[in-house]
């Protein structure tokens, strides 16, 4: 049985994701395991739909088993995000490959770029640090250094977001000596952050979220079952958004000292003092205006604010995840789990309470995941109940015909 792994967010699930899953199947995968971000996502925002809903939709779309990427890794820079996902796929013990999208679609080119990045971060680490300290953003500095060392073709690979994440996966696999075999699928249609839909009916998740928030009809950009769930969630006040966490974030900032802010994940080079001075802000928009510089892009600043709110520290994202929490599966997913029982390197379970008892790191990780779910419930127009993460049961889903509808009524 050939099992392929995917690291994803499905925020929300759209036609481009279905295309990726179809290509993985065409490449011979008998089973697909997705490691999916929980209730908060890497761009520094609340997920548009909660993690259990998105996991259920993933299974309807063609995934067989969905495992949660814990909050500390989902809300992390690309390197840590990739490390968490690769570690969980590897730890199952029976996943043979990892499949990821990229703009270039060229695995050899991605490997060259990954090697160039490694050289810059190791042999020229002092130069990289000096240039970022002077006020330049880390990605911009890294691509400039790669261009000087290896030429423009390799540097251009780093200037596309899916390529960058693909490189992070390759580096994580190399660092962990993971036996996973990489497979890349060229992204088609609308770009990662494109603010328009493609002629083929594809659209970026960024565009879908923005268009939907403005009252747009997204049914042609998503599978029909996912569109109906998204539409109904909006009617019921169950759409997550960072904007709804404005007051908790401002409260947390106003009651923090510089010393406390120093320990927040991704805070470095004196940023705690900049955060502390910005505590007079009366809105998230004003706060971000005070904080943003070339060195600190918006996504990193949003993540930092959520780290502060969730109490995520740098050490929380430096180790590999201590467990794999199962969010959804079908019959094939059940077989994948059964086959992994004598091979897995970490505990896997649907029960967060059970997983939290497997060690000190697991207890800390579970507390962060539970807190993330509690705070996520505040990010929706209709506030959800607290203390639900330890009680939530995993739902078994029937296996779908993978040729799924793309329009809904």
Secondary structure, 3 states (H helix, E strand, C coil): CCEEEEEECCCCCCHHHHHHHHHHHHCCCCEEEEEEECCEECCCEECCCCHHHHHHHHHHHCCCEEEEECHHHHCCCHHHHHHHHHHHHHHHCCCCEEEEEECCCCHHHHHHHHHHHHHHHHCCHHHHHHHHHCCCCHHHHHHHHHHHHHCHHHHHHCCCHHHHHHHHHHHHHHHHCCCCEEEEEECCCCCCCCCCCCCCCCCCHHHHHHHHHCCCCCHHHCCHHHHHHHHHHHHCCCCECHHHHHHHHHHHHHCCCHHHHHCECCCCCCHHHHHHHHHHCCCHHHHHHHHCCCCCCHHHHHHHHHHHHHCCEHHHHCCCCCEEEEEEECHHHHHHHHHHCCCCCCEEECCHHHHHCCCHHHHHHHHHHHHHHHHHHHHECCCCCCCCCCCCCCEECCCCCCCCCCCCC
